[in-house]
Amino acid sequence: MSQFYQFVTLALVAGYWILVAGVTLRIVLKRRPFGVSLAWMLLVYIIPLFGVIVYLLFGEMNIGKHRKRRVGAMTIPFQQWYQKLQHAAEVGKTKGPHARPLHELSLRRLGIPALMGNDLELIENCQEILRRIIVDIHNAKSSVHLEFYIWHPGGLANEVADALIEARQRGVQVRVLLDGAGSRDFFNSLWAYKMESAGIEIVKALGVNPLRMFLRRMDLRQHRKIVVIDQEIAYTGSMNLVDSRYFKQSSGVGEWIDIMVRITGPSVLSLKALQAWDWEYETGLRTLEEMDPERLQAKPDHSHASHSVQVIPSGQGLPDNLIQQVLLLSIYHARKSIVLTSPYFVPSEQLVDALRTAAQSGVEVKLIIPDKNDSFMVEWASRAFFSELLRSGVVIYRFNGGLLHTKSMLIDDDHCIIGTVNLDIRSLLLNSEVSLAVDDPEFCHNLGDLLQRYLDQSHRLDGVRWAERPMWKKLVEQFFYTFAPLL
């Protein structure tokens, strides 16, 4: 009997190490950034069996066979649609030195062109943003389509729901796409029932179902924030559909500070097409035919006829690593200054190198991040990057006025990228995101004024004092830094 137990033990040990070797080989063959591969291998080897299970669940971009099949069927029709949009809506050929390479990159990898002739408005106050959305919903004539990561009931968010119900009652088509995990409070509230009872179409994106965990990666999130009304007005930016006075008040970080961009012009249809992509990706129902890009007419005398807006979606079902390419391209094209804001700063090695190179080459680089963060792990992992950035000349500011949730990059005061992307691996490689690359001096000037107000509410990190922090803090930072690519 003892020989039998010995044989079983040896068989289990051998089977485990064969499994570990197989997972290790799979990690290496994926050819991901070295830091990501190393973090996964450390997890696999340091925490036996658990690390293997975690990798099998979360280690690869497994979107599921149904969504994979849909992406294959969707790609060509959407590319053809964007070609029609480019032909109908582009009202100028001149693009600035920052916009031109981003346009070429997006056109080649996505098929989405930069479009001229848009009017942009930067709105920075949460309650004002919600009030403006409510007014536009009340004025809607044909359709209101919303897409958010988080819808949290309370305050003006409830008034948005009331406005949507009233719009549906007067015959307006209303569709709502919400992330299953981010909006679980909404789906557990009475609002979901009231809105569906009124005839509003509500879809739960990427719902979390433990029974399907081995069929699809469960931690992929739909992180976009888009509102499109009558295919004429659009909003996008960093804000979820929440009233900051009622959202995460117990987290101890203060109110969330966000921005949204209100858009009229050709780029509204680019954002509407992205909503159609996400709707079909989740439901299989094609809605692209509801939009006719050829109805747009060029307006060469428009005040923004020479200023472009590039809509850049990234994430599941789209070309890999695109948003990181966009950020790197923008950083390396900077000549005078870069100002970045991000609530979650756990960047890739490539982004850290780009920021250091920019600072060392004489570009003024400022990074604004919250002084208090609602994620314990992200806060400690972020700190691990400060020393090398400070030594390179990057100036780091900690914002004291709440949880700064704005995600933006202002380059040389005349070009900016603004949207939903955090400077962390999850946003760069996993989540479905959307960014706007704006080549409009007036809009960038307004963003620059806002960023200055952020700086006025921040304190600058002192490099000398930072280097003198206790050893135990350095050890904790390095521990979380090891797993930064997985956060």
Summary of the structure (lengths in Angstrom):
residues: 487
radius of gyration: 23.4
end to end distance: 46.8
largest distance: 90.8
contacts: 1647
relative contact order: 0.14
helix: 49%
strand: 19%
